[in-house]
Amino acid sequence: MNIRSVVVFGQISVVKEAEKTKYICTNLCRKFTDDAAYLEHELTHSLVRVLCLELSPEHMTGKLVNES
């Protein structure tokens, strides 16, 4: 079994632009469903309660472990 582990160091900031938040949520939702009516309903009713965070990586480290 191969196990990968990644640790990321950086800065987290709040996404303040409403259009960027909508874009992020739309693309995330499309990964799980292609139901346009569901997507539109969620954007209309739930988008105001969404908080998106943006990670700006400064350093990453990782490892690959082989286990049997």
C-alpha positions in Angstrom: 0.0 0.0 0.0 1.3 3.5 -0.9 0.5 6.2 1.5 1.1 9.9 0.6 1.2 12.6 3.2 1.3 16.3 2.4 1.7 19.2 4.8 1.1 22.8 3.5 2.2 26.0 5.3 0.8 29.3 4.1 -1.7 32.1 4.6 -5.5 31.6 4.7 -7.7 34.5 3.7 -11.5 34.9 3.3 -12.8 35.2 -0.2 -14.8 38.5 -0.1 -15.9 38.8 -3.7 -19.4 37.4 -4.1 -18.9 36.4 -7.7 -15.7 34.4 -6.8 -17.6 32.6 -4.1 -20.4 31.7 -6.5 -17.8 30.5 -9.0 -16.1 28.3 -6.5 -19.4 26.8 -5.2 -20.7 26.2 -8.7 -17.6 24.3 -9.7 -17.5 22.3 -6.5 -21.2 21.3 -6.8 -20.7 20.3 -10.5 -18.1 17.7 -9.3 -20.9 15.9 -7.5 -24.1 16.5 -9.6 -25.1 17.8 -12.9 -28.6 18.7 -11.8 -29.0 22.3 -12.8 -32.2 22.9 -10.9 -30.5 21.7 -7.6 -27.5 23.9 -8.2 -29.7 27.0 -8.9 -31.8 26.3 -5.8 -28.7 26.0 -3.6 -27.1 29.1 -5.0 -30.3 31.1 -4.5 -31.1 29.9 -1.0 -27.7 29.0 0.6 -25.0 31.1 -1.0 -25.5 33.9 1.5 -24.4 31.5 4.3 -21.2 30.3 2.5 -17.8 31.2 3.7 -14.9 30.4 1.3 -11.3 30.4 2.4 -8.4 30.7 0.1 -5.0 29.1 0.8 -1.9 30.8 -0.5 0.8 28.1 0.0 4.2 29.3 1.1 5.8 25.9 1.7 4.9 22.2 1.1 6.4 19.0 2.3 5.4 15.4 1.8 6.4 11.8 1.9 5.6 8.5 0.3 5.5 5.4 2.4 5.3 1.8 1.1 3.4 -0.5 3.5 2.4 -4.1 2.9 
